[in-house]
């Protein structure tokens, strides 16, 4: 086989390897977290009322503050089916975030409050 053909074949193989690495390799250290948002409030009292309402329904609510607004979440999970089941019981908006594998719920809430998200 001619040397030029070998170079072309090696170039094509290397390109394919790079495409696979950049496409799938970057997601190996990531996970998806699903967040179910049930309200945005300007008044702290309204936020507390919503969290109390969730508590009475047996739902542990979450909250973070960003730009003078309170965001109330009724569920944070890595399990999409769990969120979908929850969504059939509570009215809200589903949001999806790609985060590093070591991200916890607390870290996610801190990042959301700072405006650091990976939608």
N, C-alpha and C positions, 0 to 999 in steps of 0.2 A: 504494500500500500504506500502511496506517495506520502511524503512528509506533510505536504499541504493539507491533504485530506485528514490526516491524524490531528493536525492543529485545529481544523474546523470542527471535527467531531468532539475534541476535548473542550473547545469553546462552547459548543452547544450543551454538553453535559454539565459544564461548570455553571452556565447560565441557568439551567434547570435546577441545579442544586441551590443556587442563590435564591431563586424564586421561592422554592419550597421552604428554605430556611427563614427568609424574611416574612413569608406568609404565615407559617405555622409555628416557627420557633419563637416568635415574640409573644405568642399567647400561652406558652407553657407555664409561665410564671404568673398567670392571671386567673381570676375567677369572675363570675358574674354575680352581682348582688342585686336583688330585686327589692324595691322600696315602694310601699303603697302609701301615697300621700292623701290625707283626708281633709286638709285645710291649710289656709294661709291667713294669718291674723295680724292686724296692726296693734291691737290691744291685748295686753297680757291676760286680762280677765277672760277674754274670749278664748284664748289658748287654754287656760286652766279649765274653763267650762267644757271644752271639747275633750281634753284629757280625762276629766271626771266622767263624761259621758262614755268614753271608751272603757274606762275602768269598770263602770257599772255593767257593761256588756261582757266583762271578763277579758278584755283586750289590753295588753300592756302597750301603752302609747309611747312614742318617742317624739322629741321636739328638738329643734335647733333654731337659732336666731341668725338671720342674715339680713343686712341692710334694713334694720329697724322693722323687720317682719318676723313673725314666728311661724315656722313650718311644722305642722303636726303630722306625724306618720303613725299609722296603725300597725304596720308590720314591716320588718326587714328580714329577708331570708335569701338563702342561696338556692332554695328549692322553688322552681317556677310553678309546679303543680300546687304546692302549699299556698302560694300567693294567689293563684287563680281561684282556689277554693275560698280563700278569704275575701277576694274581690266580689264573689257572688253574694256575700253577706253584708258587706260594707261598701258604701258609695265613696269613690275616690279615683285617684289617678295612679296608674302603674308607671314607675320609672325604673330604668335599667342602667346599671353602672358596671363598667369593666374596671376592676381594681386588682392590686397585687394579691397574691395568695395569702399573705400574712395580715391583710386588712381585717380588723374586727369591726363590730357594730359601732363601738365608741370612736374608733379612728375614722370610720365613714362619716359619722355625724360631725366630727370636728372638721373634716375636709369639706363637707357640704356647707358648713357655717362659714368657712373661709372662701368658698366659691371654687374650691379645687375639686373638680369632678372629671370623670372620664366616661362620658355618655356613649 
